[in-house]
């Protein structure tokens, strides 16, 4: 009986995290402006990590690098029922380099809406975002 209660408690906590995280990070706010209208296209980078707003997502989304912008396609396990985003390159401003442990990251300000920052692996976005 104790094991069943533990499993149910864990499942409930996981559900709370999955439902609250998109609101805390700014994914919902981004989706209101940058929801992708079609399927993602471009070069695919599965199991990517990054930071949206103040929340880090570890291996939680697939990123597509396309000529017109980046697609962020969420993992259904971590970002349950969240839409795919298409953020145009022109909406990513003020690039700066950051370090996340051993990884070189690029951090940007997202112009509209003001969610704060978006941080992605530097190698994926290099040469696509220009300082303004």
HELIX and SHEET records of a PDB file:
HELIX    1   1 UNK A    2  UNK A   25  1                                  24    
HELIX    2   2 UNK A   27  UNK A   34  1                                   8    
HELIX    3   3 UNK A   89  UNK A   91  5                                   3    
HELIX    4   4 UNK A  122  UNK A  125  1                                   4    
SHEET    1   A 7 UNK A  85  UNK A  88  0                                        
SHEET    2   A 7 UNK A  69  UNK A  74 -1                                        
SHEET    3   A 7 UNK A  55  UNK A  66 -1                                        
SHEET    4   A 7 UNK A  43  UNK A  52 -1                                        
SHEET    5   A 7 UNK A 117  UNK A 121 -1                                        
SHEET    6   A 7 UNK A 103  UNK A 110 -1                                        
SHEET    7   A 7 UNK A  92  UNK A 100 -1                                        
END                                                                             
